[in-house]
Amino acid sequence: MASVPLGCSLPLRTLYLSSRQHKTFDAICCCASTASTAHSLSKRASTENPGESLKPIVVHGDPPTFVTAPGCRIVAIGDLHGDLDKARCALQMAGVLSSDGRDLWVGGQTVLVQLGDILDRGENEIAILSLLKSLDIQAKANGGAVFQVNGNHETMNVEGDFRYVDPGAFDECADFLEHLVICNHNWEEAFISWVGVSERSKEERKLVQNHWDPWNVVKRQKGVIARSILLRPGGPLASELARHSVVLKVNEWVFCHGGLLPHHVEYGIERINREVSYWMKGLSMEDDYPEIPFIAPRIQSILQETLQALGAKGMVVGHTPQATGGRSKNGFNN
């Protein structure tokens, strides 16, 4: 199993426990979208040597499956659903994004995990993916890391299920393909720079928009075609999503979009990640793999059995809106 070290060189930023929770981690709530509340975790740092650099982050698997991040602060953010403004708000509340509009990583050696469902319901999906990619590059240069896990809406779109796509998201796909041409089909350049130009592209489109224009039907078809080109298995955006996991374990914490059951652990989470990735890349797989449930398990005994099988002490999920804040297995709100 391959492992890749990510350097950690800056002093750790410490987040203190609230007086309400005497646990091994902090929990703060970030409003990640209009439809859900994201749950953020922060592992408590050692204060014995606050100026000392941490050991490198080591990543096993392709896509990443097992991550060792000794002493690093860990933050999880849930469903973002194409809402770029709320995504930035959540990232700023988590202490990893600058508030000056420059989209700079300020999280130091923090490990950020986004729990999936960036696609659908909002019109700035690719811009959010672009922002997270940019933050990942910056985080690695500062001893941190950004990871994403794919949710059910990523899977649905690669399957060609566009039922929940916002009309503006179809337009974004068409605009992004034009941007890709401007970048001479250099995917990395176009993808990383998109968050910086997407707003201007959207404003230019609105200036010439006429809701009664008969060409609107043609434009919408153009957006559907663009989305299909980008997200079909083997398409450039589907291949980008294929870099991300379905299940990720960071230290003693398991991260997935909606939940994990013991038979998935028995099948092998690295195998699941690899086979879903191959499918998104458009590569044929001879063996079937189990469908990952996207509703979090609610039976305590099943959860404990799953965690025990993985050697983990907790599971962090998104998917289900929590109007009163993030919840733990013990039922407290954070």
Disulfide bonds with the S-S distance in Angstrom:
none
